[in-house]
Amino acid sequence: MEDTTGEHAHWRQSSDVWFLAGTYGGRVVRRCTVPAGRPLFFPVFNTQRAALGFSIQPWRMPTSRAEAHLNGLPLPLLEAASKRFWAGGLPRVAWGLWSTLDPLIPGNYVLSVKAQSGNFWVDTTYHLEAVSFDQDDRDETES
């Protein structure tokens, strides 16, 4: 599902890490409530493609820009490349740049993600409100 506003950010979250979804490119602004005290994990730039040939070198997508900032401060990016996997009956490989946030204290934050490769680009802004959830709220987000 494509969530252009952030209204579905609470769906199917794990109890140990909160995942922020990526986009299909372009400009997206999302507003999300996230649990204070839980780390966040999110893509900066990622893709997959058909696995071509038998190269043992991991595939990488060339990027001319890739960055993430929390309240204007740069965040480190982590690169991950997959081994060959099957999807839709075809061998595929995936590659991406990801970032994490340590658990946030209650408050408001702005997370900015920008990346580009050729004509494909992403420009995502998350307006995050970190709140303390009680147990009933946690049970609801995990279903």
C-alpha positions, 0 to 999 in steps of 0.5 A: 500500500502506498501511504502518501500521508503517514496515516498508516504508519502504525500498521504491522509494526514490530515491538522492538523497532519502528519502521518508516516506509519508503516511497515510490519516488517524488515528493512526499510529506508524512505526519506520523506518531511514533513511540518514544523509546523505540528505535526507528529504521527507514530507507533512504534509497532502495531498489530491486531488479532482475538478477542478471548473469552470475556475478558474485559482486553485489549490485549497487545503484549509482547515486548522485545524492543520498542524505537523511537529516533529523532536525537539520542534523545529518544521519549516517547511512548504511548500505545493504545489498542482497544475495539473489532471491526469488520474487514473482518466479524470477531471480532478483537482487536488491540494494539500498541505503538505510538509516536508523534513529536511536529511541526518541524522547517525547517531542516533535521532530522533522526527518528529511530524506533526499536521494537521486539516481539519474532521473529518479529521485525521492524527497520525503519529509516526516513530521514525527511526534514521539509519544509515550504509549501505554500498553493498550496502545501498543497492543493496537499498533501490533495487530 
